[in-house]
Amino acid sequence: MPILVLLDLKLPRKSGHEVLEWIHQQPTLKRLTVVVLTSSQQSSDINKAYDLGANSYLVKPVSFYALVDMVKSLDFYWFILNEKPIVEGESNER
């Protein structure tokens, strides 16, 4: 079971919003941490993502090195600092 999902809104068959809605309808996945990582800065996309249960919304930087720094920050925040809920099937041991 993943601990964190990085979700782009622009996907080939379904939109990221549709995937986000589906994730949060699944009893075993509804507590899964989902970070939207996309190129859209449109307020309608941002608001819809949060309305559908996104835990965070990040806009992809243009530079590869800036993206690497962002992913390192994600790692530190979500895996080190953040207290996460138990997702079904996970142990609560750390």
N, C-alpha and C positions, 0 to 999 in steps of 0.2 A: 504494500500500500504506500503510495507516495506521501511525503510529508508536506510538500509544497508543489503547486502547479503554476507555471508561468504560462499565461494564456494570451495569445495574440487575438485581436478582434477580426483580423482579415485571414480567414481560412478558406480552403478550396470548396468544401461542400456545405458547411454550415458556418454561420457567423460565430464569433467568439461569444457573443451575447446568448446565442442559442445553446452553446455548450455550457456556459455558466448557469443558465436557467436549468438545464438538464442535471448538472452536478448537484445543485441545491435541492432538487426534487428527489434525489436518491437518498434513502434513509442512512445508508452506510457511508455516504460521501458528503453529507450536508455540513459537516464541520471541517472538511478539507480546506486548507488555506489556499486561496486562489489569488494570485497577483496578476493583474492584467498588465502586460508589457507590450505596447503597441505604438504605432506612429501617430495615431489620431489624438489631436488636442481639442476636438470638438466637445463642447460642454454637454451636448446631448449624449454622446458616447460615454463620457465620464459618468454622468448622472445615471444612465441606464445600467452601466456596469455595477455601480454601487447599489442601485435598486434591486439588482438580481443577485446580490450577495458577495460581490468582490470584496476582498479584504484590503486591497490596495490597488492603485492605478498609477502606472508609471509610463512616461513617454520615452520611447527609445531615443537615445542620443545618436547623432549622426556619426560621430567618431567611434571607431572600433575600440580604442583605448578608453574612452568615456563609458562605453558599454561594459567593458571588463571591470572598470571601477564600480559601476552601478551594481553589477552582479556580486562583486565582493561585499558591497554594502548590504545587499539583500541577504547574503549568507550570514553576515555578522548579526544583522537585526533579527531575521526570522529564525535562525538556528541557535544563536547564542543568547540574545537578550529577551526575546519574546517567550512568554509562557503560553504554550499552545494547548488547546483542548485535546482530549483523547478521541481519536477517530476509531470507529468500530473495527475490531480486529487487532488493534495496537495494544501493547502492554503499557501500563502507566509507570514502568520503571525507567529511570534515566541513567 
